[in-house]
Amino acid sequence: MTAEDLYDFLSDPNLIELIETNKVTDDIFDVMNLVENQHSKLLAWCMNPNEGHGQGDAVIKDFLEAAYHASETPTWDNKKFFEIWTPGKIRTSSFGAAFLTREFEVVVDEDSRKGRLDLFLVDPQNKLLVTIENKAGAMLTAEQLEKYVRAVKANVASNKAFAGYQQAYVVLDRELANYSDSALAKLGKRWALLDYTWLAASAKRARHQQERESKSAQLLMAYCQRQTDWESDVEKRISDLAVDLAMAHPEVVKAMRSLEGVSIAQWRPLSGPQGELTVFLAQHRSVCERIIATRGVAIIKQQLLKRMPSLNADLIDTGRTWLAAIPAECRELIQDDADAYWPLYINLQRVAKLSRPDAPRYNLQLHWVRNEFESARLDEKALRQHFQTAFPGLATFVGSDQRRILIEEDMAENEAINASIRLLEKISACMLSRRK
């Protein structure tokens, strides 16, 4: 990095705007990250109809309806449960007596070791008992889930107080989208498998209530939005500025990355551009961390635009750790509504648990959003059947609003670029063959 590189960066109007915009936050989750135990506590609060968030039992209904759609051809308890509790019955019933508890301690191993499952949804009025395993970290296994079922039946469901209760089993895993179809198949159909995207409906409802000045609704909205990777207009602007700066000043960002782990105790005389950047990074750490975090996304965006002439800026969307793109041939699928998003697109996501600052790793998915298709101009079901030849995974979970198919996983930067181009070209080929 030369002095000229640094001074061009420091005088960039986008940097000035990013520093000022980054100071503005009304979201508590901008300044804190939750561990699994805290997620479970907040979920219990969100789903409790007697809490002050003003949602009543609506979040429980969102959860049960999402579990219904996630239970394609369910088995055992879930089969019996969802034969009765259909979306229609869920939406027209009251769950005002329901509550979430974490108080059941169960024996989970043959050596009688006790453990505590994450959450239980109990409704004495409707006689429901839903076991919720809120997973984080290591991937699930079928053996582990079966062990949990046996533990619940032996320690909880056998209690006479729960005689006649309908039971269901639901996994919540924020990283579920990163499971391959084969990995999901190995988990079987005894449990409904959900990520956190079902919270989007709760967030939307809470946003309307926030306009009526409910502070508790604001907390619920902030939590639900953050779990679905939603970005406010301010957050989106911050992401866009960070990407633009990373693309425009690669040498400075490279130097920032080399300084990121250097503590004040390790400082040497702060002379020259390197010393000046060291001080700037210490004074504006959160801004610099955002720029460093988006460097990989910025490079990928730059390469996609360079290597695919048919792409342009309005066909690529970026966030802090992700990139979405849609081929030009899919423009006709987009609704005319200004608030509509793309119905079919690729999504490249940096995987936090696999990445290092100097070596980001990415997963690539195909996203199909059923309700975003322009229904007046095309038949979504017919289009889905046409695409199933190239993407067999679309044949499953057809009732879900959003289907996400894992295409490639754990890729380095160059692999991610090449895989994204191949997937965009494959989608384009499907669209072109449909017109023949």
C-alpha positions in Angstrom: 0.0 0.0 0.0 1.4 3.4 -1.0 0.7 6.7 0.6 -1.4 7.6 -2.5 -3.5 4.5 -2.1 -4.2 5.4 1.6 -5.0 9.1 0.9 -7.3 8.2 -2.0 -9.2 5.9 0.4 -9.4 8.5 3.2 -10.7 11.1 0.8 -13.3 8.8 -0.8 -16.8 10.4 -0.3 -18.2 6.9 0.2 -15.9 6.5 3.3 -17.2 9.7 4.8 -20.8 8.6 4.3 -20.1 5.1 5.7 -18.5 6.5 8.9 -21.5 8.7 9.5 -24.1 6.2 8.5 -22.5 3.5 10.7 -23.1 5.6 13.8 -26.8 5.3 13.4 -28.5 2.2 14.9 -31.8 1.5 16.5 -31.3 -2.2 16.5 -29.9 -3.8 19.7 -28.7 -6.8 17.7 -26.2 -4.5 15.9 -24.1 -4.5 19.0 -24.6 -8.0 20.4 -24.5 -11.6 19.2 -26.6 -14.3 20.8 -25.4 -17.7 21.9 -27.8 -20.8 21.5 -29.1 -20.5 25.1 -30.0 -16.8 24.5 -31.7 -17.7 21.2 -33.9 -20.2 23.1 -34.8 -17.6 25.7 -35.8 -15.0 23.2 -37.7 -17.5 21.1 -39.6 -18.5 24.2 -40.5 -14.9 24.8 -41.5 -14.3 21.2 -43.8 -17.3 21.2 -45.4 -16.6 24.6 -48.9 -15.2 23.9 -49.0 -13.5 27.4 -45.9 -11.4 27.0 -45.9 -7.7 26.2 -44.9 -7.8 22.6 -48.5 -7.5 21.6 -48.5 -10.4 19.1 -50.7 -12.7 21.2 -50.6 -16.2 19.8 -49.7 -15.1 16.3 -46.0 -16.2 16.5 -47.1 -19.6 17.6 -49.3 -19.8 14.6 -46.5 -18.7 12.3 -44.3 -21.5 13.9 -46.9 -24.3 13.6 -47.8 -23.4 10.0 -44.2 -23.3 9.0 -43.7 -26.7 10.7 -46.7 -28.1 8.7 -45.1 -27.0 5.4 -41.7 -28.4 6.4 -43.2 -31.8 7.2 -43.5 -33.2 3.7 -44.9 -36.7 4.1 -44.3 -36.8 7.9 -44.1 -40.0 9.9 -45.0 -41.1 13.4 -46.1 -38.4 15.8 -45.8 -35.5 13.3 -48.0 -37.4 10.8 -50.8 -37.7 13.3 -50.3 -34.2 14.6 -50.5 -32.4 11.2 -53.4 -34.5 9.9 -55.3 -32.6 12.6 -53.4 -29.4 12.8 -53.7 -28.1 9.2 -52.9 -24.5 8.3 -56.6 -23.8 8.2 -57.1 -25.2 11.7 -54.0 -23.4 13.0 -55.1 -20.0 11.8 -58.6 -20.3 13.1 -57.8 -21.7 16.6 -56.7 -19.9 19.7 -53.4 -20.8 21.5 -53.9 -18.3 24.3 -53.3 -20.9 26.9 -50.1 -22.1 25.4 -46.7 -21.5 27.0 -43.0 -22.3 26.3 -41.0 -24.0 29.0 -37.4 -25.2 29.4 -38.0 -27.0 32.7 -38.1 -30.6 31.5 -34.9 -32.5 32.3 -34.6 -35.7 30.4 -32.3 -38.7 30.4 -30.6 -38.6 27.0 -28.0 -41.4 27.3 -27.9 -45.1 28.2 -25.6 -44.2 31.1 -28.4 -42.1 32.6 -26.7 -38.8 31.9 -29.3 -36.1 32.1 -29.7 -33.3 29.7 -32.1 -30.4 28.9 -33.8 -30.1 25.5 -34.2 -26.5 24.3 -37.9 -25.8 24.3 -41.3 -27.4 24.8 -44.5 -25.8 23.6 -47.3 -26.9 25.9 -51.0 -26.0 25.4 -53.2 -27.4 28.1 -56.3 -26.2 26.3 -55.7 -27.8 22.9 -53.7 -30.6 24.5 -50.5 -30.1 22.5 -46.9 -30.9 23.4 -44.3 -29.8 20.8 -40.7 -30.6 21.4 -38.3 -28.0 19.9 -34.6 -28.7 19.5 -33.0 -25.3 18.8 -29.7 -26.4 17.2 -26.5 -24.5 16.7 -23.0 -25.5 15.9 -22.4 -29.1 14.9 -24.7 -30.7 12.3 -27.5 -32.9 13.4 -27.6 -36.7 13.0 -30.5 -39.1 12.8 -29.2 -41.0 15.8 -29.1 -37.9 17.9 -32.7 -36.9 17.0 -34.0 -40.5 17.7 -32.3 -40.4 21.1 -34.2 -37.1 21.9 -37.5 -38.7 20.8 -37.0 -41.7 23.1 -36.0 -39.4 26.0 -39.1 -37.2 25.6 -41.4 -40.2 25.4 -39.8 -41.9 28.4 -39.5 -38.8 30.6 -42.2 -36.4 29.6 -44.9 -37.8 27.3 -45.4 -40.8 29.6 -46.4 -38.5 32.4 -50.1 -39.0 33.1 -50.6 -35.2 33.2 -50.0 -35.3 29.4 -52.3 -38.2 28.6 -54.2 -37.6 25.3 -51.8 -34.8 24.2 -50.9 -34.7 20.5 -47.2 -34.6 20.1 -44.9 -33.1 17.4 -41.2 -32.8 17.0 -39.5 -29.7 15.4 -35.9 -28.9 14.8 -34.8 -25.2 14.5 -31.4 -24.8 12.9 -30.3 -21.4 11.5 -27.8 -23.2 9.3 -30.3 -25.7 7.9 -30.0 -24.1 4.4 -26.4 -25.3 4.4 -27.4 -28.9 4.7 -27.3 -30.8 1.4 -30.4 -32.6 0.2 -28.7 -35.9 0.9 -27.8 -34.8 4.5 -31.5 -33.7 5.0 -32.7 -37.1 3.7 -30.5 -38.9 6.2 -32.3 -37.1 9.1 -35.6 -38.8 8.1 -39.1 -37.4 8.3 -39.8 -37.9 12.0 -38.9 -34.3 12.8 -40.0 -31.1 11.0 -36.9 -29.3 10.0 -37.0 -25.5 10.1 -34.5 -22.7 9.7 -35.4 -19.2 11.0 -37.0 -17.8 7.9 -40.5 -18.4 9.3 -39.8 -15.4 11.6 -40.1 -13.1 8.7 -43.9 -13.1 9.0 -43.6 -12.2 12.7 -41.2 -9.4 11.9 -43.5 -8.0 9.2 -46.4 -8.0 11.7 -44.3 -6.4 14.4 -43.2 -3.6 12.0 -46.8 -2.6 11.5 -47.3 -2.6 15.3 -44.1 -0.6 15.8 -45.7 2.2 13.8 -48.1 2.3 16.7 -45.2 2.9 19.1 -44.9 -0.5 20.8 -41.4 -0.8 22.2 -41.8 -4.6 22.9 -42.9 -5.0 19.3 -39.7 -3.2 18.2 -37.6 -5.8 20.2 -39.5 -8.7 18.6 -39.2 -7.2 15.2 -35.5 -6.6 15.6 -34.8 -10.2 16.7 -37.0 -11.8 14.1 -35.5 -9.7 11.3 -31.9 -10.4 12.3 -32.5 -14.2 12.3 -33.7 -14.0 8.7 -30.7 -11.9 7.5 -33.1 -9.0 6.8 -31.4 -5.6 6.4 -32.9 -2.2 7.1 -32.5 0.6 4.5 -29.7 2.0 6.6 -28.0 -1.5 7.0 -28.4 -2.1 3.2 -26.8 1.3 2.5 -23.9 0.5 4.9 -23.4 -2.9 3.1 -23.4 -1.2 -0.4 -20.9 1.5 0.7 -18.6 -1.2 2.2 -18.7 -3.3 -0.9 -18.0 -0.2 -3.1 -15.0 0.8 -1.0 -13.6 -2.7 -0.9 -13.8 -2.8 -4.7 -12.3 0.6 -5.2 -9.4 0.3 -2.7 -8.1 -3.3 -2.7 -4.6 -2.5 -1.5 -5.8 -0.5 1.5 -8.2 -3.3 2.4 -5.4 -5.8 2.1 -3.3 -3.7 4.5 -6.2 -3.4 6.9 -6.6 -7.2 7.0 -2.9 -7.6 7.9 -3.4 -5.1 10.8 -6.7 -6.5 12.1 -5.2 -8.8 14.7 -2.5 -6.4 15.9 -3.2 -5.2 19.5 -2.1 -1.8 20.9 0.5 -3.6 23.0 2.2 -4.7 19.7 2.3 -1.2 18.2 5.6 0.1 16.9 6.4 3.8 16.0 3.4 4.8 13.9 5.2 6.5 10.9 4.3 6.4 7.3 1.1 5.1 5.6 1.1 1.9 7.6 1.2 3.7 10.9 -1.5 6.2 9.8 -3.8 3.3 8.8 -3.1 1.6 12.1 -4.5 4.6 14.0 -7.4 5.0 11.6 -8.3 1.3 12.1 -8.2 1.7 15.9 -10.4 4.8 15.7 -13.0 3.4 13.3 -12.8 -0.4 14.0 -16.4 -1.2 13.3 -16.3 0.6 9.9 -13.0 -1.1 8.9 -14.4 -4.5 10.0 -17.4 -4.1 7.7 -15.1 -3.2 4.8 -12.8 -6.2 5.5 -15.8 -8.5 5.9 -17.3 -7.5 2.5 -14.0 -7.7 0.6 -14.7 -11.3 -0.6 -18.2 -10.3 -1.7 -16.9 -7.3 -3.5 -14.3 -9.3 -5.4 -16.9 -11.9 -6.4 -19.3 -9.2 -7.6 -16.5 -7.6 -9.6 -15.5 -10.8 -11.2 -19.1 -11.8 -12.1 -19.7 -8.4 -13.8 -16.4 -8.8 -15.7 -16.8 -12.4 -16.8 -20.6 -12.3 -17.6 -21.3 -9.5 -20.0 -25.0 -10.1 -19.8 -25.0 -9.2 -16.1 -25.2 -5.6 -14.8 -25.4 -3.9 -11.5 -29.2 -4.2 -11.2 -29.0 -8.0 -11.5 -26.7 -8.4 -8.5 -27.6 -7.6 -4.9 -25.1 -7.8 -2.0 -25.2 -7.7 1.8 -22.6 -7.9 4.5 -21.8 -11.6 3.9 -23.8 -12.6 0.9 -24.3 -12.0 -2.8 -27.5 -12.7 -4.8 -27.8 -12.6 -8.6 -30.3 -13.3 -11.3 -29.6 -13.9 -15.0 -31.1 -11.4 -17.5 -33.3 -14.1 -19.0 -35.3 -14.2 -15.7 -36.4 -10.5 -15.8 -39.8 -11.5 -17.2 -40.5 -13.5 -14.0 -40.3 -10.4 -11.7 -43.5 -8.8 -10.5 -44.1 -5.2 -11.5 -44.6 -4.2 -7.9 -41.7 -1.9 -6.7 -41.5 -3.8 -3.4 -41.2 -7.2 -5.1 -38.0 -9.2 -4.9 -36.6 -11.8 -7.4 -38.6 -15.0 -7.5 -35.6 -17.1 -8.7 -32.0 -16.3 -8.0 -28.7 -17.7 -6.8 -27.4 -16.9 -3.3 -23.8 -17.1 -2.3 -23.3 -17.0 1.5 -20.2 -16.7 3.5 -20.2 -19.5 6.1 -19.0 -18.0 9.4 -18.0 -21.2 11.1 -15.8 -22.3 8.2 -14.3 -18.9 7.3 -11.2 -17.0 8.5 -10.6 -13.3 7.8 -8.0 -14.2 5.2 -9.8 -17.2 3.8 -13.6 -16.9 3.5 -15.6 -20.0 2.6 -18.9 -19.9 0.7 -22.0 -22.0 0.1 -24.0 -21.6 -3.1 -27.8 -22.1 -3.2 -30.6 -21.8 -5.7 -33.6 -19.8 -4.2 -37.1 -20.3 -5.5 -39.7 -18.0 -3.9 -43.2 -19.1 -4.9 -45.2 -16.0 -4.1 -42.8 -13.6 -5.8 -43.5 -14.9 -9.3 -45.6 -12.7 -11.7 -48.7 -14.9 -11.6 -50.5 -12.8 -14.2 -48.0 -13.7 -16.9 -46.9 -17.3 -16.1 -47.9 -20.5 -14.4 -45.5 -21.0 -11.4 -46.3 -24.7 -11.1 -45.6 -25.4 -14.8 -42.3 -23.4 -14.6 -41.3 -25.4 -11.5 -41.9 -28.7 -13.3 -39.8 -27.5 -16.2 -36.9 -26.6 -13.9 -37.1 -29.9 -12.0 -35.3 -31.6 -14.9 -32.2 -29.5 -14.1 -32.9 -29.1 -10.4 -34.6 -32.2 -9.0 -34.7 -30.7 -5.5 -37.6 -28.4 -6.6 -39.9 -31.5 -6.6 -39.9 -31.4 -2.8 -41.4 -29.0 -0.4 -43.6 -27.5 -3.1 -46.0 -26.1 -0.4 -43.2 -23.9 1.2 -43.1 -20.3 0.2 -39.3 -20.5 -0.3 -37.3 -23.5 -1.5 -33.5 -23.3 -1.1 -31.4 -25.9 -2.7 -27.7 -26.3 -1.8 -25.7 -26.5 -5.0 -22.1 -26.3 -3.8 -20.6 -25.9 -0.3 -17.4 -25.0 1.5 -15.8 -23.2 -1.5 -12.9 -20.8 -1.6 -13.2 -17.5 -3.4 -12.3 -18.6 -6.9 -14.4 -21.8 -6.7 -17.3 -19.7 -5.6 -17.0 -17.4 -8.6 -16.8 -20.3 -11.1 -19.7 -22.1 -9.4 -21.8 -19.0 -9.4 -21.2 -18.5 -13.2 -22.1 -22.2 -13.9 -25.3 -21.9 -11.9 -26.4 -18.6 -13.6 -25.7 -20.2 -17.0 -27.7 -23.3 -16.1 -30.7 -21.1 -15.0 -30.4 -19.1 -18.3 -30.4 -22.4 -20.3 -33.6 -23.5 -18.5 -35.3 -20.3 -19.3 -34.2 -20.4 -23.0 -35.3 -24.0 -23.4 -38.7 -23.2 -22.0 -39.3 -20.7 -24.9 -38.7 -23.4 -27.5 
